[in-house]
Amino acid sequence: MNIGMGWNNATVLEGRWLKHDFSREDWDRYFGLMEWSGCHWLRHAVTITDWEPFNENQDPEETDWDGFTFNSENMNRHYTFLDQAEKRGIKVLLTNWRLGARWLTSQDEKWILAHPDNEDEFAESLAALVYYLKRIKKYQCVWALSLWNEPNGDWAYIGPESDYPDSFWPLYLSVDKHLRRLGVRDEILLLGPDTSTGGKPEHIIEMLEKYGYILDIISDHDYSAFRGERMDMSIRSYGNLIADLNEITEKELPFVIGEFGNYGAGSQAVDDDERVYSGAMSTVAYLMRMINQGASGLARWEFHLYGDTWRNFGALTETDPDYIFKPYGPVYYPHAITSRYVRPGWEVRKTEIRGVNDDICASALTSAENDITIMMLNDGKEERYVFLETDITLRNTILHHMSVTGPLPDGIKLHENIIFNQSGITIKLLPGSVTTLTSLPVGDLEIPHKLALKR
């Protein structure tokens, strides 16, 4: 699992900026909660208008740096996020959310979703952003670039010239060219296609064969994380894709789920805490199964403040009258207990759970330094005693034992340590719970309460 667990945020997009005037201390609290949850990477939305509201010149081969607005209000908001990520060691995937600039298209209807009239102008703008962030601002955290959010959907990419995948994939060649022209291609990874196929990614291998291995990370989005046949189909499809990617000898191409999230009860807003938590358990099952299939990382939607609707998505809530923000338990804590105690680069181990039904899932990961974390889910309504076996032999290893239970968890609960002997362990799993066993230090489990921002 080379990339690890992450969060999405689209906070700086138009209309989504936080309505509070945060101080530096407030932002420290906000990002402290992100870091504490175990965020290894952040998928951060940007849009070209933020730094190039008008075409800086008519020649994409000659970049006029005076024509960019890298000191705009929105860019300063981006710097708030990037400064915090830099300080906390969180890698950032810059995601150009859509076309993003009116000057890039002559299309009138739904222009913001149009294919650019001039692909080189589009590519030059994104390359200029990367150059400025890497060479001028010197951000080490800026790690990867995605050209478009979900270009396979008519909610994101539509018009006479928009015909995914054929019209879209040549944009990677243009961006690659301009990154090389500015001398920063080796300083950024290209991630794509960042589609939302929901477990139907078969076109990706076809496009890689057609356009070459221009990408460095393969990403798709999947919101099938509710129980049953739909999730099973997705897991199988992504397993096949990962196997095909592993067959490519020219280049290593890790696969990530760039967005997944808790619909709870289908594709709709879910605002009842008990149903949100039930959906969160199904989402955890998806996460564990994808880890076991060989996914290099997953990024959950979304680290953002949510109010009275679509609360099934929000890591933080502003509905408590005593707090400007605090963790929303049914989303935040199931994510934290499955992210805090694993690290990018850890090896996924084989696990087997004996004598139980499909309500139980597990993943086990180890580090090169012999740290181990085992995560288990009981998605059923009854407690279970399970015997978990791994392909690791441990002798009298003491593991910290933690769990999250619903429907409105207010933290991660610490239990008595467990001794892992030989290659297996018997453990009781509470109904509707996520359990983590780890050799890593537990840390301060009260931090989320301390960081919540009171009114």
Secondary structure, DSSP 8 states (H G I E B T S, - for coil): --SEEEEEE-TTSTT-S-SS---HHHHHHHHHHHHHTT--EEEEEE-GGGT-SS-S-S-TTS--GGG--TTSHHHHHHHHHHHHHHHHT-EEEEEE-S---GGG----TTGGGS--S-HHHHHHHHHHHHHIIIIIS--SSEEEEES-S-TTSTTTS-STT--TTTTTTHHHHHHHHHHHHTT-GGGSEEEEEEE--SS--THHHHHHHHH-S--SEEEEE----STTHHHHHHHHHHHHHHHHHHH--SS---EEEEEE---SSSSS----HHHHHHHHHHHHHHHHHHHHHT-SEEEES--SEE-SSSTTT-SEE--STTEEEEE-HHHHHHHHHTTTT--TT-EEE-EEEES--TTEEEEEEE-TT--EEEEEEE-SSS-EEEEEEEEEEEEEEEEEEEEEESSS--S-EEEEEEEEEEEEEEEEE-TTEEEEEESS----TTHHHHHSEE-
